Every structure is written in structure tokens, then in C-alpha cells.
Amino acid sequence: MLDWILEQQDVWQRLQSCRKPVVLYGMGDGAVKILRVMEQYGIRPAALFASDDFARGNLFMGYKVEKLRDIQARYDDFIIVMAFAVRDLPTVQRIRSLSQQIELVAPDVPVAGINLFTLDFVRQHEQEFARVESMLADEQSKKVLHNIVNFKLSGKLDYLFDCETPVEEAYQNILRPTDHEHFADLGAYRGDTIAELLHFAGDCERVFAFEPDEKTHKKLCLAVEQMGLARRATCVQMAAYSHQQTLEFDSRGGRQSALREESLVTGAAGAAKPKIKLVQGQSLDNVAGEETVTLINMDVEGAERQALEGCAKIIARDRPKMLIAAYHRSEDLFALPLQIAAMRPDYRFYLRHYPYIPAWDTNLYGNLSSQVQQQIGKDFRGG
């Protein structure tokens, strides 16, 4: 194994061999996924609890939903399995404090795909991890790779806390956007990432925004208009994809909406019933055509590989700066940079992790040297 992989067993092996009661913390789709994996490994939780506001003695997946103090009154010692995602600082701090009092793990279950991030998975892809590590452009990126791999194996929160950086660091040190960007936002949601770009760049010259959900797309168009970009924006109600194709879309009314073929929870007993709609998949290459794209933001809930295929002409022609979500699939940490490098070997790659439990908001950045970027900008503006 690579010498920076410190964990000798994965979280599922730890739970299998644990002699303490295993207690699940949380409800919802995340808990359903984790319970399904536990069943595969023969792990039977002793109890389930939720935050006091949500614990009313109701049932979830056959378990009575208790409060933490109920569990503490029954067991002297136990291990908590966290089964939900969180990014708001007060809740993160509360969970961090809890993990210092009681052993707590946050197992990694992929948002999309079927491959669990296990010790066997890492062994199978050791060469890809080593290759990507050699491609990373700074020490913080290597630290993020090391820590995220060890976190995904172990579920130990300290790995996450130790590699966090704020959003502004990546904008200031890696992307360095200007007010001349031609911005493609694949998975634009309600326009929040467009607003984020404007915050750091001041303005932009052109926007291409993809959002497949009908209601969310309407909110996106309204937000773009309110930002003063209506005449400079093309907002399409489409899913970013490799080519034009009608796709099944599981619309959950939020950021977890995804192409149906990418959804792990479809058909899971106890999970929310999917709201399936037909949407048009389309490539950025086809939507932008001959127009220049200088910056791509991509968060498409597990369809990043296909969406990148749909940017191949633009990546080869325009060499845009890129911010790609790298946490939906277990293989994203190595597969996405290797895919981009196959298109353009001259990209430099960075990894950053924003505060989030589990390892969501782990992002891949691609750009060229500052000198090359400056020359591209001069060529584009006729300088």
C-alpha cells in the first residue's frame, strides 16, 4: 500500500469486529444507504437515535427513534455511526464535540455508483491514486488527497477537519477569476454558484447555465435576471451530458436531484420514492458552439464523467479553468483528473475540501500556468 495510507482496516471491517454496541445516528436516505451496507456486512445496529427535535419515539426502518440520552442510559460505552450530511458550522461543531466524548465514525457511501470505498477498492486502484498524487500541483492538494482517502476508509472525522480550507482560498489562489470570464455552470441549481463567481470576480461577460429540474430552472432564470445577467446568459433546462439524449431524472427538489441511472437510493426500502421525469441531456460543446468558455463549474451529482465528455471540444480549444465536484463516486478522486489529463496533458491539478461532513465539497481544480492564462486572455480580448 502507498505509505500515506495510514488505515489498516476500513470502517465496515471496524464495525464488524467492534465489541461495543453499534448505534446509528440519523434518519433519511443516508441512513437507508448505510443500513443496506451494514446488512451486507452482517452488522446489526443495537439502536438508532436522532437529534432531540426529531426523536419522538417514531419508527424508522424498524427502529425506534430515540434520543442520545436514552442510549447513554442503556449503554456504558458504544460506537456512533453518523448517517447524514451536514455543513452548517454549529452542527459540525456539535458533532465534533460529540466525537471527542464517544467514538464516532461517518461511513462513506457514494452519492452515485455502486463501488464502496473499502480497503480492497483502494488496493485495486493504488496505481491510479499514485499517478494522481504525482500530478497534483501543491502540497495542500496532496494533503487533501491523503486525508480524504484515509477518511473515506475509516470514517474518522479528524482527517476531514485537518484538511479543510475556505472557499475564498481556492478562488484567490487557484481559479483567480476576472470580470471577463465566459462562465459555464453545469448543475447551476438556483444560481448560487453564479453569484459566488460574481462575488469573487466582480462581473462576467457570458454565462451558460444548465439546470434540468423545471421548478429550479425557473428560479435560476429569475436569479440570473436579478443579477443583471439576463442578456448575457443562456439558461437551458437540460442535464449536462456527453451528447443529446432523453434521460430519466430523479427530481428530489434539491441538490440531491440526479439522473436516475446515477441514483443509489432508487428502489431502497424505506427511501423517499423517486419523482421520475424525462429531461433532455445535452453537451456544453453543443450549447456553446463556437463561443468561448473560460471557466467551467461542474456539480452534476455523479454524471461528471459524461459531462466532461460533453466539454471535450471546449477543453481542447479554450483550455478553461475548471472546478469539478470530485466526491459523488468512489472513483472520482482519480478518474476525473485522469480523464481531463487525457484530453489536455498541460493542465495543473489541485484538490480542496471545504468544511462538510462527510467528504462532500471535495473539489478538483484544473488550470494552466498563470503565464499561459494571461496569454489566453490577451488573445481572447485581442490584446
LUMTI-256203 format. One record per residue: x, y, z of N, C-alpha, C in turn; residue in three letters. Coordinates in steps of 0.1 Angstrom, whole numbers, padded with zeros to 4 digits, always signed. Example, Ala and Ser with C-alpha at 12.3 -4.5 7.8 and 13.67 -1.06 7.14 Angstrom:
// residues 2
+0132-0057+0078+0123-0045+0078+0132-0033+0078ALA +0128-0022+0071+0137-0011+0071+0129+0000+0079SER 
END
This chain:
// residues 383
+0008-0012+0000+0000+0000+0000+0009+0012+0000MET +0003+0023-0005+0010+0036-0005+0013+0040+0009LEU +0025+0046+0012+0029+0049+0026+0021+0059+0033ASP +0013+0067+0025+0004+0077+0032-0010+0072+0035TRP -0012+0059+0032-0025+0053+0036-0023+0047+0050ILE -0028+0054+0060-0025+0050+0074-0034+0040+0079LEU -0046+0039+0074-0056+0030+0079-0054+0015+0075GLU -0054+0006+0084-0052-0008+0081-0065-0016+0080GLN -0076-0010+0083-0089-0016+0080-0099-0005+0077GLN -0109-0009+0070-0119+0001+0066-0130+0001+0077ASP -0139+0011+0076-0149+0013+0086-0158+0002+0087VAL -0161-0005+0076-0170-0017+0077-0164-0028+0084TRP -0151-0030+0082-0143-0041+0090-0143-0037+0105GLN -0141-0024+0108-0141-0019+0121-0154-0022+0128ARG -0165-0020+0121-0178-0022+0127-0181-0037+0129LEU -0176-0045+0119-0178-0059+0120-0172-0065+0133GLN -0160-0060+0136-0152-0065+0147-0154-0058+0160SER -0163-0048+0160-0165-0040+0172-0172-0048+0182CYS -0168-0047+0195-0174-0054+0206-0184-0045+0213ARG -0184-0033+0210-0193-0023+0216-0206-0023+0208LYS -0218-0019+0214-0230-0017+0206-0228-0007+0195PRO -0233-0009+0184-0232+0000+0172-0246+0007+0172VAL -0245+0021+0172-0257+0029+0173-0257+0038+0161VAL -0268+0038+0154-0269+0047+0142-0275+0061+0146LEU -0269+0071+0141-0273+0085+0144-0278+0091+0131TYR -0292+0093+0130-0298+0100+0119-0308+0092+0111GLY -0316+0099+0104-0326+0092+0095-0325+0098+0081MET -0333+0093+0072-0333+0097+0058-0325+0088+0049GLY -0323+0093+0037-0317+0085+0026-0303+0080+0030ASP -0295+0089+0037-0282+0085+0041-0282+0073+0051GLY -0292+0073+0060-0293+0062+0069-0298+0049+0062ALA -0306+0051+0052-0311+0039+0044-0299+0032+0037VAL -0291+0041+0031-0279+0035+0024-0270+0028+0033LYS -0267+0034+0045-0258+0028+0054-0263+0015+0060ILE -0276+0015+0063-0282+0003+0068-0281-0009+0058LEU -0283-0005+0045-0282-0015+0035-0268-0021+0034ARG -0258-0013+0035-0244-0018+0035-0241-0026+0048VAL -0246-0021+0059-0245-0029+0072-0251-0043+0070MET -0262-0044+0064-0268-0057+0062-0259-0066+0054GLU -0253-0060+0044-0244-0068+0035-0232-0074+0043GLN -0228-0066+0053-0216-0070+0062-0221-0077+0074TYR -0233-0080+0076-0238-0087+0088-0237-0078+0101GLY -0238-0065+0099-0237-0056+0111-0251-0052+0115ILE -0255-0054+0127-0268-0051+0132-0268-0040+0142ARG -0272-0028+0139-0272-0018+0149-0280-0021+0161PRO -0276-0017+0173-0283-0020+0185-0294-0010+0188ALA -0293+0002+0182-0303+0012+0184-0301+0023+0174ALA -0310+0032+0174-0309+0044+0164-0314+0056+0172LEU -0307+0067+0170-0312+0080+0177-0311+0091+0167PHE -0318+0102+0170-0318+0114+0162-0317+0126+0172ALA -0315+0138+0166-0315+0150+0174-0328+0151+0182SER -0328+0157+0193-0339+0158+0202-0352+0163+0195ASP -0350+0172+0185-0362+0178+0178-0369+0168+0169ASP -0361+0157+0165-0367+0147+0156-0370+0134+0162PHE -0366+0132+0175-0369+0119+0182-0381+0120+0190ALA -0391+0113+0185-0405+0113+0192-0410+0099+0194ARG -0401+0090+0194-0405+0076+0196-0410+0069+0184GLY -0409+0076+0172-0415+0071+0160-0405+0060+0155ASN -0409+0053+0144-0402+0042+0139-0395+0046+0126LEU -0383+0042+0124-0376+0044+0111-0369+0031+0107PHE -0372+0025+0096-0366+0012+0092-0367+0001+0102MET -0378+0001+0110-0380-0009+0120-0374-0005+0134GLY -0367+0006+0135-0360+0010+0147-0368+0022+0154TYR -0369+0021+0167-0375+0032+0174-0365+0043+0174LYS -0370+0055+0171-0361+0067+0170-0360+0073+0184VAL -0348+0071+0190-0346+0075+0204-0338+0088+0205GLU -0335+0093+0217-0326+0104+0219-0313+0099+0224LYS -0303+0107+0223-0289+0103+0227-0289+0099+0242LEU -0296+0107+0250-0296+0104+0264-0303+0090+0267ARG -0312+0086+0259-0318+0072+0261-0307+0062+0259ASP -0299+0064+0248-0288+0054+0245-0278+0054+0257ILE -0274+0066+0262-0265+0067+0272-0269+0061+0285GLN -0282+0061+0287-0288+0055+0299-0288+0040+0299ALA -0287+0034+0286-0288+0020+0284-0274+0014+0283ARG -0265+0021+0277-0251+0015+0275-0241+0024+0281TYR -0231+0017+0287-0220+0024+0293-0210+0030+0282ASP -0209+0022+0271-0200+0025+0260-0206+0020+0247ASP -0204+0028+0236-0209+0024+0223-0202+0032+0213PHE -0204+0028+0200-0199+0035+0189-0210+0041+0180ILE -0209+0053+0177-0219+0060+0169-0215+0060+0155ILE -0225+0057+0146-0224+0057+0132-0232+0068+0127VAL -0225+0079+0122-0232+0091+0117-0238+0088+0103MET -0251+0091+0101-0257+0087+0089-0264+0098+0082ALA -0258+0110+0082-0264+0122+0075-0253+0131+0072PHE -0256+0141+0063-0246+0151+0059-0249+0164+0065ALA -0238+0172+0068-0240+0185+0074-0229+0194+0071VAL -0233+0207+0069-0222+0217+0066-0223+0229+0075ARG -0235+0231+0082-0236+0244+0090-0227+0242+0102ASP -0220+0253+0105-0210+0253+0115-0214+0249+0129LEU -0225+0254+0134-0229+0250+0148-0231+0235+0149PRO -0238+0229+0139-0240+0214+0139-0227+0207+0138THR -0218+0211+0129-0205+0205+0127-0197+0205+0140VAL -0197+0217+0147-0190+0218+0160-0196+0209+0170GLN -0209+0208+0170-0216+0199+0180-0212+0184+0178ARG -0211+0180+0165-0207+0166+0162-0193+0164+0165ILE -0185+0174+0162-0170+0173+0166-0168+0171+0181ARG -0176+0179+0189-0175+0177+0203-0180+0164+0207SER -0191+0159+0201-0196+0146+0205-0186+0135+0202LEU -0178+0136+0190-0169+0126+0186-0157+0126+0196SER -0155+0136+0203-0144+0137+0213-0148+0130+0227GLN -0161+0128+0228-0166+0122+0240-0169+0107+0238GLN -0175+0104+0226-0179+0090+0223-0173+0086+0209ILE -0168+0074+0208-0163+0070+0195-0173+0072+0184GLU -0170+0079+0173-0179+0082+0162-0173+0080+0149LEU -0180+0074+0140-0175+0073+0126-0186+0077+0117VAL -0181+0083+0105-0191+0087+0095-0188+0079+0082ALA -0194+0068+0080-0190+0059+0069-0193+0067+0055PRO -0184+0064+0046-0185+0070+0033-0194+0060+0024ASP -0206+0065+0020-0213+0058+0010-0215+0067-0002VAL -0212+0062-0014-0212+0071-0025-0225+0077-0029PRO -0226+0089-0033-0238+0096-0038-0243+0089-0050VAL -0234+0084-0059-0238+0077-0071-0228+0066-0073ALA -0233+0056-0081-0225+0044-0084-0226+0034-0073GLY -0220+0023-0074-0221+0011-0065-0208+0007-0058ILE -0197+0014-0062-0184+0010-0056-0183+0016-0042ASN -0182+0008-0032-0178+0013-0018-0164+0016-0017LEU -0160+0026-0009-0146+0030-0008-0141+0021+0004PHE -0136+0009+0000-0131+0000+0010-0116-0002+0008THR -0110-0009+0017-0096-0012+0016-0093-0020+0003LEU -0101-0029+0000-0100-0036-0013-0101-0027-0025ASP -0110-0017-0025-0111-0007-0035-0098+0000-0037PHE -0092+0005-0026-0080+0013-0027-0069+0004-0032VAL -0068-0008-0028-0057-0017-0033-0059-0019-0048ARG -0071-0020-0053-0073-0022-0067-0069-0010-0076GLN -0070+0002-0069-0067+0014-0077-0055+0021-0072HIS -0046+0014-0065-0034+0020-0059-0026+0028-0070GLU -0025+0022-0082-0017+0029-0092-0023+0042-0097GLN -0036+0042-0098-0043+0054-0102-0041+0065-0091GLU -0043+0061-0078-0041+0071-0068-0026+0077-0068PHE -0017+0068-0070-0003+0072-0071+0000+0082-0082ALA -0006+0079-0094-0005+0087-0105-0011+0101-0103ARG -0023+0101-0097-0029+0114-0095-0021+0122-0084VAL -0016+0115-0074-0008+0123-0064+0004+0129-0071GLU +0010+0123-0081+0022+0129-0088+0018+0140-0097SER +0005+0141-0100+0000+0152-0109-0004+0165-0101MET -0006+0163-0088-0011+0175-0080+0000+0186-0079LEU -0005+0198-0080+0004+0210-0081+0009+0216-0069ALA +0003+0213-0057+0008+0219-0045+0006+0209-0033ASP +0013+0212-0022+0013+0204-0010-0001+0202-0004GLU -0009+0213-0004-0022+0212+0001-0031+0202-0006GLN -0029+0202-0019-0037+0192-0027-0033+0178-0023SER -0020+0175-0021-0016+0162-0017-0021+0159-0003LYS -0022+0169+0005-0027+0166+0019-0042+0163+0018LYS -0049+0170+0009-0063+0167+0008-0065+0153+0003VAL -0058+0149-0007-0059+0135-0013-0056+0125-0002LEU -0045+0127+0006-0042+0117+0016-0053+0116+0027HIS -0057+0128+0031-0067+0128+0042-0081+0123+0038ASN -0085+0127+0026-0098+0122+0021-0098+0107+0019ILE -0087+0102+0014-0087+0087+0012-0087+0080+0026VAL -0079+0085+0035-0080+0079+0049-0093+0081+0056ASN -0099+0093+0054-0113+0095+0059-0123+0085+0053PHE -0123+0084+0040-0132+0075+0033-0131+0060+0038LYS -0118+0057+0040-0116+0043+0046-0121+0042+0060LEU -0118+0051+0068-0120+0049+0083-0133+0056+0088SER -0138+0066+0082-0149+0074+0088-0145+0083+0099GLY -0132+0085+0102-0127+0093+0113-0127+0108+0109LYS -0134+0116+0117-0136+0130+0113-0123+0138+0113LEU -0114+0135+0122-0102+0143+0123-0095+0145+0109ASP -0096+0135+0101-0090+0136+0087-0096+0147+0079TYR -0109+0149+0081-0116+0160+0074-0112+0173+0080LEU -0113+0174+0093-0110+0187+0099-0096+0192+0096PHE -0087+0183+0094-0073+0186+0093-0070+0191+0079ASP -0079+0190+0069-0075+0194+0055-0085+0204+0049CYS -0093+0210+0058-0103+0220+0053-0096+0233+0049GLU -0101+0239+0039-0098+0253+0036-0110+0261+0032THR -0110+0274+0033-0122+0282+0030-0124+0283+0015PRO -0136+0286+0010-0139+0287-0004-0130+0298-0010VAL -0129+0309-0003-0122+0320-0009-0107+0317-0013GLU -0101+0307-0005-0087+0304-0008-0085+0298-0022GLU -0095+0290-0026-0094+0284-0040-0096+0294-0050ALA -0105+0303-0048-0108+0314-0058-0095+0323-0059TYR -0089+0327-0048-0078+0336-0048-0065+0330-0053GLN -0063+0317-0050-0050+0311-0053-0050+0302-0065ASN -0062+0297-0069-0062+0287-0080-0070+0293-0092ILE -0083+0296-0090-0091+0300-0101-0088+0314-0106LEU -0086+0323-0096-0083+0337-0099-0092+0343-0110ARG -0105+0343-0108-0114+0347-0119-0113+0362-0121PRO -0115+0366-0134-0116+0380-0137-0130+0384-0141THR -0133+0397-0144-0146+0401-0148-0148+0399-0163ASP -0139+0392-0169-0141+0389-0184-0144+0374-0186HIS -0147+0367-0175-0150+0352-0177-0162+0350-0186GLU -0161+0339-0194-0172+0333-0201-0175+0320-0193HIS -0185+0320-0184-0187+0310-0174-0197+0300-0178PHE -0193+0287-0177-0203+0276-0179-0206+0270-0165ALA -0218+0269-0161-0222+0264-0148-0231+0252-0151ASP -0225+0240-0149-0232+0227-0152-0237+0222-0139LEU -0250+0223-0137-0256+0220-0124-0258+0233-0116GLY -0264+0243-0123-0264+0256-0118-0274+0258-0106ALA -0283+0249-0104-0293+0250-0093-0300+0263-0094TYR -0300+0271-0083-0308+0283-0083-0299+0295-0086ARG -0287+0293-0091-0278+0304-0094-0268+0308-0084GLY -0267+0299-0073-0258+0302-0062-0243+0302-0066ASP -0239+0293-0076-0225+0293-0080-0222+0305-0089THR -0232+0309-0097-0230+0321-0105-0228+0334-0096ILE -0236+0334-0085-0235+0345-0076-0221+0345-0069ALA -0217+0332-0066-0203+0331-0060-0192+0336-0069GLU -0193+0333-0082-0184+0338-0091-0184+0353-0092LEU -0196+0359-0092-0196+0374-0093-0190+0380-0080LEU -0192+0373-0069-0187+0378-0056-0171+0379-0057HIS -0165+0369-0063-0150+0369-0063-0145+0376-0076PHE -0152+0376-0087-0147+0382-0099-0152+0397-0102ALA -0163+0400-0095-0169+0413-0097-0180+0413-0108GLY -0177+0406-0119-0187+0405-0130-0182+0394-0139ASP -0189+0392-0150-0185+0382-0160-0192+0387-0174CYS -0186+0382-0185-0191+0386-0198-0202+0377-0203GLU -0202+0364-0200-0211+0355-0206-0213+0343-0196ARG -0226+0338-0196-0229+0327-0188-0237+0316-0196VAL -0233+0304-0194-0241+0292-0199-0244+0284-0187PHE -0257+0282-0184-0261+0275-0172-0271+0264-0175ALA -0268+0252-0170-0276+0240-0172-0283+0237-0158PHE -0296+0235-0159-0304+0230-0147-0316+0222-0152GLU -0316+0209-0150-0327+0201-0156-0340+0202-0149PRO -0341+0205-0136-0354+0205-0129-0362+0217-0133ASP -0374+0215-0137-0383+0226-0142-0384+0237-0132GLU -0388+0234-0120-0391+0244-0110-0378+0252-0106LYS -0367+0244-0105-0354+0250-0101-0349+0259-0112THR -0352+0254-0125-0347+0262-0136-0354+0276-0137HIS -0367+0276-0133-0374+0289-0133-0367+0298-0122LYS -0364+0293-0111-0357+0301-0100-0343+0305-0105LYS -0337+0297-0113-0324+0300-0118-0325+0312-0127LEU -0335+0312-0136-0336+0323-0146-0340+0336-0139CYS -0348+0335-0128-0351+0347-0121-0339+0353-0114LEU -0331+0344-0108-0319+0348-0101-0309+0355-0111ALA -0308+0349-0123-0299+0355-0133-0303+0369-0137VAL -0316+0370-0138-0322+0383-0142-0319+0393-0131GLU -0321+0389-0118-0318+0398-0107-0304+0402-0106GLN -0295+0393-0111-0281+0396-0110-0276+0405-0122MET -0286+0408-0131-0283+0417-0142-0276+0410-0153GLY -0278+0397-0154-0271+0389-0165-0280+0384-0175LEU -0292+0388-0175-0302+0382-0184-0298+0382-0199ALA -0292+0393-0204-0289+0395-0218-0276+0388-0221ARG -0268+0384-0210-0255+0377-0212-0256+0362-0209ARG -0268+0357-0206-0269+0344-0201-0277+0335-0210ALA -0273+0323-0211-0281+0312-0218-0284+0302-0207THR -0296+0301-0202-0300+0292-0192-0309+0281-0198CYS -0304+0269-0199-0311+0258-0205-0317+0248-0195VAL -0329+0244-0197-0335+0233-0188-0330+0220-0194GLN -0318+0217-0191-0312+0204-0196-0302+0199-0186MET -0299+0186-0187-0289+0180-0179-0276+0180-0187ALA -0265+0184-0181-0252+0184-0187-0248+0170-0190ALA -0245+0166-0202-0242+0152-0206-0232+0152-0217TYR -0229+0140-0222-0219+0138-0232-0225+0141-0246SER -0238+0140-0248-0244+0142-0261-0259+0144-0259HIS -0266+0147-0269-0281+0149-0268-0288+0136-0266GLN -0296+0135-0256-0303+0122-0253-0313+0125-0242GLN -0325+0118-0244-0335+0119-0234-0332+0110-0222THR -0332+0116-0210-0327+0109-0198-0338+0109-0187LEU -0338+0099-0179-0347+0098-0167-0340+0106-0156GLU -0348+0115-0150-0343+0124-0139-0351+0122-0126PHE -0343+0119-0116-0349+0117-0102-0349+0131-0096ASP -0361+0137-0096-0362+0151-0091-0366+0151-0076SER -0356+0154-0067-0359+0155-0053-0361+0169-0048ARG -0361+0178-0057-0364+0192-0053-0353+0199-0045GLY -0341+0194-0048-0329+0200-0041-0316+0195-0048GLY -0305+0197-0041-0292+0194-0047-0290+0179-0049ARG -0298+0171-0043-0296+0156-0045-0303+0151-0057GLN -0310+0160-0064-0316+0155-0077-0305+0150-0086SER -0309+0140-0094-0298+0133-0102-0304+0126-0113ALA -0296+0122-0123-0301+0113-0133-0304+0100-0127LEU -0315+0094-0131-0320+0082-0124-0309+0071-0124ARG -0302+0069-0135-0292+0059-0136-0281+0061-0126GLU -0279+0073-0121-0269+0076-0112-0273+0074-0097GLU -0286+0071-0094-0291+0072-0081-0289+0058-0074SER -0283+0059-0062-0281+0047-0054-0294+0043-0046LEU -0302+0053-0043-0313+0050-0034-0325+0046-0041VAL -0325+0046-0054-0337+0041-0062-0340+0027-0058THR -0352+0024-0054-0356+0011-0050-0353+0006-0036GLY -0346+0015-0029-0343+0011-0015-0355+0012-0006ALA -0357+0001+0002-0368+0001+0011-0366+0011+0021ALA -0377+0019+0023-0377+0030+0033-0372+0043+0028GLY -0366+0043+0016-0361+0056+0010-0373+0064+0004ALA -0371+0077+0002-0381+0085-0004-0384+0080-0018ALA -0396+0080-0022-0400+0075-0035-0394+0085-0046LYS -0387+0080-0056-0382+0089-0066-0393+0096-0074PRO -0391+0108-0078-0400+0115-0087-0394+0116-0100LYS -0397+0106-0109-0391+0104-0121-0397+0113-0132ILE -0388+0121-0139-0392+0129-0150-0382+0126-0162LYS -0387+0129-0174-0378+0128-0185-0372+0142-0188LEU -0359+0143-0190-0353+0156-0192-0344+0154-0204VAL -0340+0165-0210-0331+0164-0222-0317+0166-0217GLN -0308+0156-0221-0294+0157-0218-0288+0163-0230GLY -0278+0172-0228-0271+0179-0239-0257+0182-0234GLN -0248+0184-0244-0234+0187-0241-0232+0202-0241SER -0222+0206-0233-0218+0220-0233-0212+0224-0247LEU -0205+0214-0253-0200+0217-0267-0211+0221-0276ASP -0223+0215-0276-0234+0218-0285-0241+0231-0281ASN -0242+0233-0268-0249+0246-0264-0241+0258-0266VAL -0228+0257-0263-0219+0269-0265-0215+0271-0280ALA -0214+0260-0287-0210+0260-0301-0196+0266-0302GLY -0195+0277-0310-0182+0283-0313-0178+0294-0303GLU -0187+0296-0293-0185+0307-0283-0174+0302-0273GLU -0166+0311-0269-0155+0308-0260-0160+0305-0246THR -0154+0296-0239-0157+0293-0225-0144+0294-0217VAL -0143+0302-0207-0130+0304-0200-0130+0297-0186THR -0142+0294-0181-0143+0288-0167-0155+0279-0166LEU -0153+0267-0162-0163+0257-0161-0165+0253-0146ILE -0177+0254-0141-0180+0248-0128-0190+0236-0130ASN -0187+0225-0124-0194+0213-0127-0198+0205-0114MET -0210+0204-0111-0215+0196-0100-0228+0190-0105ASP -0227+0178-0110-0238+0171-0117-0242+0158-0111VAL -0239+0157-0098-0244+0146-0089-0241+0132-0095GLU -0228+0130-0100-0224+0117-0104-0223+0115-0119GLY -0227+0125-0127-0226+0124-0141-0214+0132-0146ALA -0204+0134-0138-0193+0143-0142-0185+0137-0154GLU -0184+0124-0154-0176+0118-0165-0183+0121-0178ARG -0196+0119-0179-0203+0122-0191-0203+0137-0195GLN -0205+0145-0184-0205+0159-0187-0191+0164-0192ALA -0180+0158-0187-0167+0162-0192-0165+0157-0206LEU -0171+0146-0210-0171+0142-0224-0177+0152-0233GLU -0188+0158-0227-0195+0168-0235-0189+0182-0235GLY -0177+0183-0228-0169+0195-0229-0156+0193-0236CYS -0154+0182-0243-0141+0178-0249-0136+0189-0259ALA -0145+0193-0267-0141+0203-0277-0137+0216-0271LYS -0144+0221-0261-0141+0233-0254-0128+0232-0246ILE -0126+0221-0240-0114+0219-0232-0102+0219-0241ILE -0103+0213-0252-0092+0212-0262-0089+0226-0268ALA -0100+0233-0271-0099+0246-0278-0096+0258-0269ARG -0104+0259-0258-0103+0271-0250-0094+0269-0237ASP -0091+0257-0233-0084+0254-0221-0089+0262-0209ARG -0102+0260-0206-0108+0268-0195-0103+0263-0181PRO -0104+0272-0172-0102+0269-0158-0114+0260-0154LYS -0112+0251-0144-0123+0242-0141-0124+0239-0126MET -0136+0238-0121-0139+0234-0108-0149+0223-0109LEU -0145+0211-0105-0153+0199-0107-0155+0192-0094ILE -0168+0189-0091-0171+0182-0078-0165+0168-0080ALA -0157+0164-0069-0150+0151-0070-0153+0142-0059ALA -0166+0141-0055-0170+0133-0043-0182+0125-0045TYR -0188+0125-0057-0201+0118-0058-0199+0103-0060HIS -0188+0099-0067-0185+0085-0069-0172+0081-0062ARG -0170+0069-0058-0158+0065-0051-0146+0067-0060SER -0147+0066-0073-0136+0067-0082-0133+0081-0086GLU -0141+0091-0082-0139+0104-0087-0125+0110-0084ASP -0120+0107-0073-0107+0113-0069-0096+0110-0079LEU -0096+0099-0085-0086+0096-0095-0091+0096-0110PHE -0104+0092-0112-0109+0091-0125-0111+0104-0132ALA -0115+0114-0125-0118+0127-0131-0105+0134-0136LEU -0095+0135-0127-0082+0142-0132-0076+0134-0143PRO -0076+0121-0143-0070+0113-0153-0078+0115-0166LEU -0091+0117-0166-0099+0119-0178-0095+0133-0184GLN -0094+0143-0176-0091+0156-0181-0076+0156-0186ILE -0067+0149-0179-0053+0149-0184-0052+0142-0197ALA -0061+0132-0200-0061+0126-0213-0065+0135-0224ALA -0074+0145-0221-0078+0155-0230-0067+0165-0233MET -0061+0170-0222-0051+0181-0222-0040+0178-0212ARG -0029+0172-0215-0018+0169-0206-0012+0181-0199PRO -0015+0193-0204-0008+0205-0199-0016+0212-0187ASP -0027+0205-0182-0034+0211-0171-0026+0208-0158TYR -0027+0217-0148-0022+0215-0135-0035+0212-0126ARG -0033+0203-0116-0045+0199-0108-0043+0202-0094PHE -0054+0205-0087-0055+0209-0073-0067+0202-0067TYR -0066+0198-0054-0077+0193-0047-0079+0202-0035LEU -0092+0205-0032-0095+0213-0020-0108+0207-0013ARG -0108+0207+0000-0120+0202+0007-0126+0214+0015HIS -0138+0218+0013-0145+0228+0021-0151+0221+0033TYR -0154+0229+0044-0160+0222+0056-0173+0215+0053PRO -0173+0202+0055-0185+0194+0053-0183+0181+0059TYR -0193+0175+0065-0193+0161+0069-0204+0153+0062ILE -0201+0142+0054-0188+0136+0052-0180+0143+0043PRO -0173+0137+0033-0163+0143+0025-0169+0150+0013ALA -0181+0155+0014-0187+0163+0003-0180+0176+0002TRP -0182+0183-0009-0175+0195-0012-0160+0193-0012ASP -0156+0182-0017-0142+0179-0021-0141+0181-0036THR -0134+0191-0040-0134+0196-0054-0120+0195-0061ASN -0121+0192-0074-0109+0191-0083-0109+0204-0090LEU -0097+0210-0091-0095+0222-0098-0085+0220-0109TYR -0087+0225-0121-0077+0224-0132-0075+0237-0138GLY -0062+0241-0140-0059+0253-0147-0046+0252-0153ASN -0042+0262-0161-0029+0263-0167-0020+0272-0159LEU -0007+0273-0163+0002+0282-0156-0004+0297-0157SER +0000+0306-0148-0005+0319-0149-0001+0326-0162SER +0011+0323-0166+0016+0329-0179+0007+0325-0191GLN +0004+0312-0191-0004+0307-0202-0018+0313-0201VAL -0024+0314-0189-0037+0320-0188-0037+0335-0192GLN -0027+0342-0189-0026+0356-0193-0025+0357-0208GLN -0018+0349-0214-0017+0349-0229-0031+0346-0235GLN -0038+0336-0230-0051+0332-0235-0060+0344-0234ILE -0060+0351-0222-0068+0363-0220-0065+0374-0230GLY -0052+0376-0233-0048+0386-0243-0053+0383-0257LYS -0051+0370-0261-0056+0365-0274-0071+0367-0275ASP -0078+0363-0264-0093+0364-0264-0098+0379-0266PHE -0091+0388-0259-0095+0402-0259-0089+0410-0270ARG -0080+0403-0278-0073+0410-0289-0062+0419-0285GLY -0056+0415-0273-0045+0423-0267-0032+0420-0272GLY 
END
